[in-house]
């Protein structure tokens, strides 16, 4: 577990640091505000983003490792379907952390309060279930698909391509990893972005004046603003997901390979 925690933390921090400009682009596009004009402004908020995403990525990788061990008993390799399934379950469990974190950050920006004051405001006025955990099931959907992508689909596609007879991928781990992560990232982004948009609108509206549920937010956007409104900021997020999938899945596979090689050498 500690090994997986470390891989997740390092991978989450690394991909956030490298791709912070894409996050800035996504936020600016979704909010309709002007793009930064100076390089340091593209990295504003990096500490908060890395400090938030790294522990959650670490949690997802750790839980995924525990589930994989429970499924196989440590005595066999996972099937491709099991690999994706374990990753999706791990992602779903992380919603217990990610949902409240997202909501608190959204409300903090909206109300211009500190973190503790924001938490106190939410719990006092709306409670835990209808406050802190509002949007929980939408987060479960988003994180199940997202984690199933970078810990499941990306490694499976990478292995399939690397073992194939396609000349540009055969035996080439990095080329296979980059292409596999890109495919998995695009699929995950297309499937999760509407859920992410609906969840964000729902969590921003704690009073439930406009969006009582994520379903209501989804259909309001779809019927009144068109399907493209559900994908606002989608290009930046898709690009970021592809990069994140490649960085984290490659790092994890390299650690697994290193550990396996050391075991084989010692035996």
C-alpha positions, 0 to 999 in steps of 0.5 A: 500500500505504501508503495502505491501511495508513493507512486500516486503522490509522485505521479499526481504532483508531476502531472499537475506541475507539467500540465498546470497551464492546461488547467488554467486554460480550462478554468478560464474557458469555463468561466469566460474570463480572459487568458493570463498574459504572463507565464507565472499567471498560468501557474497561479494556484499550482500549490493548491492544485498539486496539494489537492490532486496528489493525495487523491491520486495516491488514494486511488492508486493505493485502493486500486492495488488493494483491490487487485490483490484481493481479486487475484490473491497475489497468485495470478495476473489480472485479466484486461476486464478485471484491470479496468473493473478494479480501477473503476471501483477504486475511482468510485471510492475516491469520490468520498474524498474528491466530492467534498474537496471539489465542493469546498473549492467551488464554494470557497471561490464563490464566497471568498472565504478561507477553507475552514470558514467555508466548511463551517458555513456549509455544515452550519447552513446545509449539513453534511449530507446535503452540504459537504456531500452534495454532488457525491454520486456525480463524482462517483460516476466521473471518478469511476470512469476517469480512474478506470481510464488511467489505471485500467484502459491506458495500461491495457491498450498500452500492453495490447499495442506493444504486443501487437504486430503493428510496426510503429508499436511492436515492442515500443513501450513509450510509443504504445503508452502515448497512443494508448493513453491518448485513446483512453484519455479521449474516451474518458474525457468525452464520457465524464465531461457532461457529468463534471459540468453537471456536478459543478453546477449542482455543487455551486448551487447549494441553495438548490434555486436553479439546479436541485440535482445533477440531472436537472443541471444536465438537462437544463444545459442540454435543452437551453444551451445545447450539447456543446455547453456540456463540453465547455473547456473540454479540449483543455481537459481532454488534453490534460487527461491524455497527459495525466494518463500517460504520466501516471500509468507509465510511472506505475508500470515502470515501478511494477516492472522494476519490482518484478525484475528485482524479484526475478534477480534475487530468486 
